[in-house]
Structure formats: C-alpha cells, structure tokens
Amino acid sequence: MRTALTGAFVGNFMEWYDFGIYGYLAITMHHVFLSGFGDELGLTLALLGFAVSFLVRPLGGLILGPIGDRVGRQKVLYFTMAIMAAATALIGMLPTADQLEGWWGPGMGVWVIVPLYLLKMLQGFSTGGEFAGASTYVAEFSPDRSRGFWASMLNMGSYLGFAAGASVVAISTVSFGEDIMLDWGWRVPFLLALPLGAVAIWFRMRIPETPSFEAAASTEDAYTDPRAPRVRHGLGGIVRYYWKAILIGIAIVAAEGTAGYALTSYMPTYLEKEIGVSNLDAAVATIPVLVVMSLCLPFIGRLSDRIGRKPVYVIAVGSTLALMVPAFAILQIGEEWAVFVALSLVAIPVAFYGSMTASALPALFPTPSRFGGMGLTYNIAASLFGGTTPLIANALVDATGNNFMPAFYIMFFAALAGVALFAMAETGKRPLLGSVPTVGSEREAEELVDTQDDNPYIDTTTMPLPILSSGE
C-alpha cells in the first residue's frame, strides 16, 4: 500500500508542478509570447492558454478513463506522466515572439501562440487522465476506515506541486532578475520538468495494479444485468446508469475548482494587475499558504473518516460563503501582510474541499466503471468551471470594474455544491461500490470477519463474488 500511494503521490506532485508554473508565469508569458497583441488582449490570451488546456481535459478523461477501466490504472498513469513531462519541457524550448520575428520577419512573432496552445492542450489531455486515474488508484488501495486520510495525500501532492512551481518561479526571479527572466530565465522552471519527470516516471513504472481492479476484471463476464455495479460500462452506459452521480460530482468539483484555481492560478495575475503587488511578492505570499494548507489536508481527511464525507463538505461550502468577500476586501489593502491573511482565508475552504476529492468522488462510481466515471465527471467540471476561473474572473473584473466579482463567482458555485450534497450518499467507512472491503491490518481483518453479519457499512449485493466451479 505504501509503495502504491508513494508512486501516486510523487507522480501527482510532478503533474501539478508542470501545470502550475504557467499560472505563476502568466504575466511573463504575456511579455515573452504575446506582447504584439497589446497589454489587455495579450494578457487575456496568456490566460486563455491556461484555459484552453482545461478545455481539452474532458477529451483526455473520455479517452483515457475507459482505457483505464479496461487495461488497468497503472498503465494509464505511466502514460499520462510521460506526456506531461514532455509537453512542459517543450514549452521551455519554444522560440519567443521576438526570435520568430528575427527569423521570419516583422509581424510573424504572433504565430508562436500556435505551438504554445498545442502544448498546453497536450498538457490538458494528460491531466484529463492523471487526476481521475490517480484518485481512482489511491481510493482503491486505501483501507475503508482510513480512506479519507490516505486519499487526502494525493491532493496534498497536488498543492505542494503548485507550491513547488511557485517556489521555482520565485527563486528564478530573485536569482536572475526581471530582465534575464524575460530573456531566457523563464525557461528554467519548464525545463526542470525533464529531470523531475524522469523521477516520477521511475516511480510510476514500479507501482502495482489495484487489487480492486484485478478482482473486478476477473469476474466481470459473470454478470449480465447492466444496472449491477459489477458490470463495466463505456461512456454511454456510465451516463445512462450513473447520471445522478455525475451531476453531484460536477457540482462539487466546480465549487472546489473555482476556489482552488483562484488561489493557485488566478491570484498572481489579480494581485499584480488589480492590487499592484509584484509577481515575485505574489509568489512569496502564496508559497507558505499553499504549504500549510497542504499539510492540513491529511488531518481533515482523518476527520472525514470519523464524522463522514458530507459533514466536511458542508464545512467547505459554509466557509466559502462566509470568507470569500472578507478575503477580497482584505486584499484591497495591498500590504504584504494583508495579502497573506487574505490568501489564508481563501485557502480554508479549498483545504476542506481538496481533502475530500480523492476519497469521496471515486466512491460515487462502481469499480468496473470508476476510472471512466471519474474521468468524465471531474474533467467536465474542472474544464468548464475550474480551469476557466482565471479567464472568467479577469473578464468579470474588466467588464464591471468590481474587484469583488471573483468572490461572487466562487460563492455561486459553492451554493450549487450545497444543493448537491442533499442528494449525495455518505460513503465514509464503507467499501467502495463494486469492491470487497479493504483493510489496513490483520486486526482490522479479524474485526471485519467477527462483525460482518451485523456491520451496517457492508452491502454484499454490490461486491464481486467468487466464481465457483461446477459442484462447489
């Protein structure tokens, strides 16, 4: 179990380091690649580069999710890691707009946007299979009683990856200075994806397949009722039989994504453009917030193992509605301490959302169709509402002149998630749908056997049963 979870954690850390550095370099990307479009349009196009990668994510989920249900989780996770590392490094090798104009003539620099967007789309395709697969993988390996704790480690890796991206950007900026960063220093964070990616791929090659997948795959031909949670479905079947779970998941992921990407990806742009805080100061303020928030996730995950997933989600929704407006009000002060306090307030609901993602959402779908269901649900929500948050929030502020519009945008999706929670079943302490119980020790196994006849958390009708030979 520890080997499997370590491999998933390291890979997810690397995936989100790769994805996050673009957000912290959005202003720099504007000057390097898109200065020919002017300030407002150039910045919008730089943020669109972040959004376009999310628009491709559903395609990655739609393709890689069903493949993961068919051939296994481990193979797909190895593939997604290799794609992400290669695409990120290639962004660091792109010619700048000025270089293109020197080679091809005046006005030709704008064409660099084409390979930039294509590589961002390749990143998005990879991410479409990465998080859905990693959360499915971790959820299936984690013991039922402590799934919230172990699965929370995955998002801890995600946010630490973002923090690592911010740290590398900050260190590069301090070491090289603004002029060198605009000249060639911006390439360094992207090129670091090569050695870091090699380490993550090494881990991914050595993780085992999940026992839940192997058990489900060995018995799937024995069941013919398409409504049974023991039957593997393609995308059409997932939508037909699990549409309710999909809608619940989309609402929750949208709430998490708008708050999370506002904190990790939009805030550097907002602080520099609307508040006048430099890109370096924004990164420096963000790093400790992300690190502390990440380290809190396992404690919140442990709390969900005790009180349930739904109560923790209620805390996430309530804190979003209560804290977003005060956080953005404090941001307007513009002092470094105010930025730190405001980001800390935004991080509170993000922590409660993020600690639940890899334990609660995979539990909405049965084992034979879990990767496909997660790939569809998570990536639709993350693409339409999470990844577009920097672009839409920036557009709302420009259109209205109201610096609080990002807060209202985040609160709207929190309210929708609150409604979805009424229809969500509690999954804490229970085996995953379509799987047998999972334990973390021999003592837990003995207790499970002793109490199986009257255990309220066990429903044998959803579990894959042994296929007996004739006469047994």
Secondary structure, DSSP 8 states (H G I E B T S, - for coil): -HHHHHHHHHHHHHHHHHHHHHHHTHHHHHHHH-GGG-HHHHHHHHHHHHHHHHHHHHHHHHHHHHHHHHH-HHHHHHHHHHHHHHHHHHHTT---HHHHHHHH-TTGGGGGHHHHHHHHHHHHHHHHHHHHHHHHHHHHHS-GGGHHHHHHHHHHHHHHHHHHHHHHHHHHHHHHHHHHIIIIITHHHHHTHHHHHHHHHHHHHH----HHHHHHHHHGGG---TTSTTS---HHHHHHHSHHHHHHHHHHHHHHHHHHHIIIIIHHHHIIIII---HHHHHHHHHHHHHHHHHHHHHHHHHHHHH-HHHHHHHHHHHHHHHHHHHHHHHTT--HHHHHHHHHHHHHHHHHHHTTHHHHSGGGS-GGGHHHHHHHHHHHHIIIIITTHHHHHHHHHHHH--TTHHHHHHHHHHHHHHHHHTT----TTS--TTS----SSHHHHHHHHHHGGG-TT--GGGS------TT-
